[in-house]
Amino acid sequence: MFMKLGFKSVTMDDIAQEMGISKKTIYQHYANKTELVTGVASEIINKISCDIDTIYAESHNAIKELFEIRKYLKTTLDNEYMAPVHQLNKYYPDVALSLRANQFDKMHDSVKDNLRRGIDEGLYRPEIDTEFISRIYFTGVAGIKDASLFPENMYNKTQTTRLYLEYHLRAVGTPKGIALMEEYLLES
């Protein structure tokens, strides 16, 4: 319900009615709506992280891995999820901030691992600073979601993520890596 209607829009009464239970039963598990929102949002982030871990386990080359993750996120986090994220940021900023910190930790480690593997595979330039690049990557991924910077009338989400991935890979890629990226771009 939160993902379809938004975190602010759904009341505890709505949840109780949908589940066929009393509000009192919900309050036996969650002290308040903020605690419930935190639990639901954390569960969504955990599911996405587990699904991305499954992609990592498939042992693609570093560039193919990024394309597979982008494809997964494109189908999982389509535009219907953007309104709830906006509401989470606006009405539950502490929850959003905590989730963002968790996302950063997960993404930071994953991107650093991807960069190291890409260097080992000869797809990324060996002199890149993996710590710096992983932080810039996270900042860019967060930034392209900002509708004030990338208005939907100018950029749709699919276009923006594709352009950002290409931008990132051209910055870190070797000629071999860039050629591979161009193949994957044609497929996507």
C-alpha positions as CSV (number, residue, x, y, z in Angstrom):
1,M,0.0,0.0,0.0
2,F,2.8,2.4,0.8
3,M,4.4,1.8,-2.6
4,K,1.2,2.2,-4.5
5,L,-0.3,5.1,-2.5
6,G,2.6,6.7,-0.7
7,F,3.9,6.7,2.8
8,K,1.9,9.8,3.9
9,S,-1.3,8.8,2.1
10,V,-1.8,5.4,3.9
11,T,-3.2,5.6,7.4
12,M,-2.9,2.9,10.1
13,D,-6.7,2.5,9.7
14,D,-6.2,1.8,6.0
15,I,-3.5,-0.9,6.8
16,A,-5.7,-2.5,9.5
17,Q,-8.6,-2.6,7.1
18,E,-6.6,-4.1,4.2
19,M,-5.1,-6.7,6.5
20,G,-8.4,-7.5,8.2
21,I,-7.0,-6.9,11.6
22,S,-7.4,-4.2,14.3
23,K,-5.2,-1.2,14.7
24,K,-4.4,-2.5,18.1
25,T,-2.9,-5.6,16.6
26,I,-0.6,-3.4,14.4
27,Y,0.4,-1.4,17.5
28,Q,1.5,-4.6,19.2
29,H,4.2,-4.9,16.6
30,Y,5.0,-1.3,15.8
31,A,4.9,1.5,18.3
32,N,3.8,4.1,15.7
33,K,3.5,4.7,12.0
34,T,7.1,6.0,11.7
35,E,8.4,2.7,13.1
36,L,6.2,0.8,10.6
37,V,7.4,3.0,7.7
38,T,11.0,2.4,8.8
39,G,10.4,-1.4,8.8
40,V,8.7,-1.4,5.4
41,A,11.3,0.8,3.8
42,S,14.1,-1.2,5.3
43,E,12.5,-4.5,4.0
44,I,12.2,-3.0,0.5
45,I,15.9,-1.9,0.5
46,N,17.0,-5.4,1.9
47,K,15.1,-7.2,-0.9
48,I,16.6,-5.0,-3.6
49,S,20.1,-5.6,-2.0
50,C,19.6,-9.3,-2.0
51,D,18.4,-9.3,-5.6
52,I,21.5,-7.3,-6.6
53,D,23.7,-9.8,-4.7
54,T,22.2,-12.5,-6.9
55,I,23.3,-10.6,-9.9
56,Y,26.8,-10.3,-8.4
57,A,26.9,-14.1,-7.9
58,E,26.3,-14.7,-11.6
59,S,29.9,-13.7,-12.2
60,H,29.5,-11.4,-15.2
61,N,32.4,-9.2,-16.2
62,A,32.4,-5.9,-14.4
63,I,30.7,-3.9,-17.2
64,K,28.0,-6.5,-17.9
65,E,27.3,-6.6,-14.2
66,L,26.5,-2.9,-14.2
67,F,24.2,-3.3,-17.2
68,E,22.4,-6.3,-15.5
69,I,21.9,-4.2,-12.3
70,R,20.6,-1.3,-14.3
71,K,18.2,-3.6,-16.1
72,Y,17.0,-5.1,-12.8
73,L,16.5,-1.7,-11.2
74,K,14.7,-0.4,-14.3
75,T,12.1,-3.1,-14.1
76,T,11.9,-3.0,-10.3
77,L,12.0,0.7,-9.5
78,D,9.9,2.2,-12.2
79,N,8.2,5.5,-11.9
80,E,5.5,4.3,-9.6
81,Y,8.1,4.1,-6.8
82,M,9.2,7.8,-7.2
83,A,6.1,9.3,-5.4
84,P,6.6,7.2,-2.3
85,V,10.3,8.0,-2.2
86,H,9.4,11.7,-2.5
87,Q,6.9,11.3,0.4
88,L,9.5,9.4,2.4
89,N,12.0,12.3,2.0
90,K,9.4,14.9,2.8
91,Y,7.4,13.4,5.7
92,Y,9.9,11.0,7.2
93,P,13.3,12.7,6.6
94,D,15.0,10.8,9.5
95,V,13.9,7.4,8.0
96,A,15.0,8.5,4.5
97,L,18.4,9.7,5.8
98,S,19.0,6.4,7.6
99,L,18.1,4.4,4.5
100,R,20.3,6.6,2.4
101,A,23.2,5.9,4.7
102,N,22.5,2.1,4.4
103,Q,22.3,2.4,0.7
104,F,25.6,4.3,0.5
105,D,27.3,1.6,2.6
106,K,26.0,-1.2,0.4
107,M,26.6,0.6,-2.9
108,H,30.0,2.0,-1.9
109,D,31.3,-1.5,-1.2
110,S,29.7,-3.0,-4.3
111,V,31.0,-0.3,-6.7
112,K,34.5,-0.6,-5.2
113,D,34.4,-4.3,-5.8
114,N,33.2,-3.8,-9.3
115,L,36.0,-1.3,-10.0
116,R,38.7,-3.6,-8.7
117,R,37.3,-6.5,-10.7
118,G,37.1,-4.3,-13.8
119,I,40.8,-3.3,-13.3
120,D,41.8,-6.9,-13.0
121,E,39.8,-7.8,-16.1
122,G,41.5,-5.0,-18.1
123,L,38.2,-3.2,-18.6
124,Y,38.9,-0.3,-16.3
125,R,42.0,1.9,-16.1
126,P,44.4,0.7,-13.4
127,E,45.2,4.2,-12.1
128,I,41.7,5.1,-11.1
129,D,41.0,5.9,-7.4
130,T,38.4,3.3,-6.5
131,E,37.4,5.0,-3.2
132,F,36.8,8.3,-4.9
133,I,35.1,6.9,-8.0
134,S,32.7,4.8,-5.8
135,R,31.7,7.9,-3.9
136,I,31.2,9.9,-7.1
137,Y,29.2,7.1,-8.6
138,F,26.8,7.1,-5.6
139,T,26.5,10.8,-5.7
140,G,25.7,10.7,-9.4
141,V,23.1,7.9,-9.0
142,A,21.4,9.9,-6.3
143,G,21.7,13.1,-8.3
144,I,20.0,11.8,-11.5
145,K,16.9,11.0,-9.4
146,D,16.5,14.7,-8.5
147,A,13.7,16.0,-10.6
148,S,14.8,19.6,-10.1
149,L,18.1,18.8,-11.8
150,F,16.7,16.3,-14.3
151,P,13.1,17.4,-15.0
152,E,10.9,14.6,-16.4
153,N,9.9,16.8,-19.4
154,M,13.6,16.8,-20.4
155,Y,14.8,13.3,-19.2
156,N,13.0,10.1,-18.6
157,K,14.4,7.8,-16.0
158,T,15.5,5.1,-18.5
159,Q,17.4,7.7,-20.6
160,T,19.0,9.3,-17.6
161,T,20.3,6.0,-16.1
162,R,21.6,4.9,-19.5
163,L,23.4,8.2,-20.0
164,Y,24.8,8.1,-16.5
165,L,26.1,4.6,-16.9
166,E,27.7,5.4,-20.2
167,Y,29.3,8.6,-18.6
168,H,30.7,6.5,-15.8
169,L,32.1,3.7,-18.0
170,R,33.7,6.1,-20.4
171,A,35.4,7.8,-17.5
172,V,36.9,4.6,-16.0
173,G,37.1,2.3,-19.0
174,T,40.0,1.1,-21.0
175,P,39.6,1.0,-24.8
176,K,38.7,-2.7,-24.3
177,G,36.1,-1.8,-21.7
178,I,34.6,1.0,-23.8
179,A,34.3,-1.3,-26.8
180,L,32.5,-3.8,-24.6
181,M,30.2,-1.1,-23.1
182,E,29.3,0.0,-26.7
183,E,28.2,-3.5,-27.5
184,Y,26.0,-3.6,-24.4
185,L,24.6,-0.2,-25.2
186,L,23.4,-1.5,-28.5
187,E,21.7,-4.4,-26.7
188,S,20.0,-2.3,-24.1
